[in-house]
């Protein structure tokens, strides 16, 4: 997934709306009508149009504004805050409706292999080329496979093709719809849609309101924030977050170190019981287990909090009256913060953070950072595929235990494949790490820089910290012995 925000026109429109909300929200309370009026200016009558007409573009923007303000895109839908990923109806009409199509390559050949291959009588030879009767077509693809000219093509909609759990289908008008009983809020469909028709709900406005009103709001930032902003070190980024008005900015890598230590203990217990341990870091992976593989969720899932929840629990224990906002590249975290045992109040994305910085006129490359204790690179590397398992292995090594074996499921489809192997007893490893975003969190759907750039920047900046052990981090941040277990696993 190419996740450079500024190379995608739909994301730029979305970002412009978020910036406008922030600029106004930091000054005074705002209402939807005011933001909608500004959004209309983004698409004036003389603006080059990418939709069929300016009126459709304005309707798309209207629904974007609703999502940006924490509302359902469609006015008529029931408010469901846990369904983070939604379809903007007005934007979802650009994709090819028919999966099977005959192209101009068809030569109306005498073999008529396509007609012979169709078992449903949907294919016939027309005046110029083969034609499909879509009232009979079952979209099996037999005609396409039989055609000697490759003149019949199969085109999957990007949102459907990227959904690992078949949660995408179509309504009677050919518009995409999401089956909320299957959706894991991974955001793969959102990143894949070339029209920006699938978007995530935002709670940026409540955070802006809390900051404007002078409330103590602590920011906890995901490890993948390192390298997201050009020419900025991690301390500069964290200082910039505090300049927005957050009371303090804290690395979630602190919680990741604690999670690695506790999950090592779980790993040892699981191995003694003859069970594979699955990790708790990626909420979409956990959703996949919970919704689609309930037995494996019950038997194999770690009962340790995710790094986000662990960090938030520590902050809340020290500052009971504070609000806590997680900031990361992950859309699904917006669902996770609503879980019963979450101490987080909000989850924001890097897109939303960048909008807040611009709304406040902050350039992170100008920030002068404070000196702070830093966690280990093992905690920071939770941002990469394989980083969670590597940290758990390191925690075992520091305790004089091991070796253990791991499988790193890199990407949502690989996660599904490995869980299926686990289900049938064919996963040959002690720990299964699942990351629904290929490459890990550095390639999350709400990232603002290319994943390879982020990976390189992180590796370079973290070189001086390479000798630090997990146990040193636990001591420095007083995480040792702090309870980060999920006491109600069914609500993990």
Secondary structure, DSSP 8 states (H G I E B T S, - for coil): ----GGG-HHHHHHHHHHHHHHHHHHHS---HHHHHHHHHHTS-TTS--SSSSHHHHHHHHHHHHHHHTTS-SSTTS---TT--EEE-GGGTT-S-S-SEEE-TT----SS-HHHHH-SSS-EEE-SSSEEE-TTT-----HHHHH-TT--EEE---HHHHH-TT--EEE-TTS-EEE-TTT-----HHHHH-TT--EEE---HHHHHHHHHTT--EEEEE-GGGTTSSTT--HHHHHHHHHHHT-SEEEETHHHHHHHHHHHHHHHHHHHHTT--EE-SS-HHHHHHHHHH-HHHHHHHB--B--HHHHHHHHHHHH-TT-EEEEEES-STHHHHTTSTT----EEEEHHHHHHHHHHHT--GGG----------HHHHGGGSTTHHHHHHHHHHHHTT-----EEEEESHHHHHHHHHHHHTT---SSEEEEESSTTSGGG-TT-SS-HHHHHHHHHHHHGGGTT--HHHHHHHTT-TT---B-S-GGG-
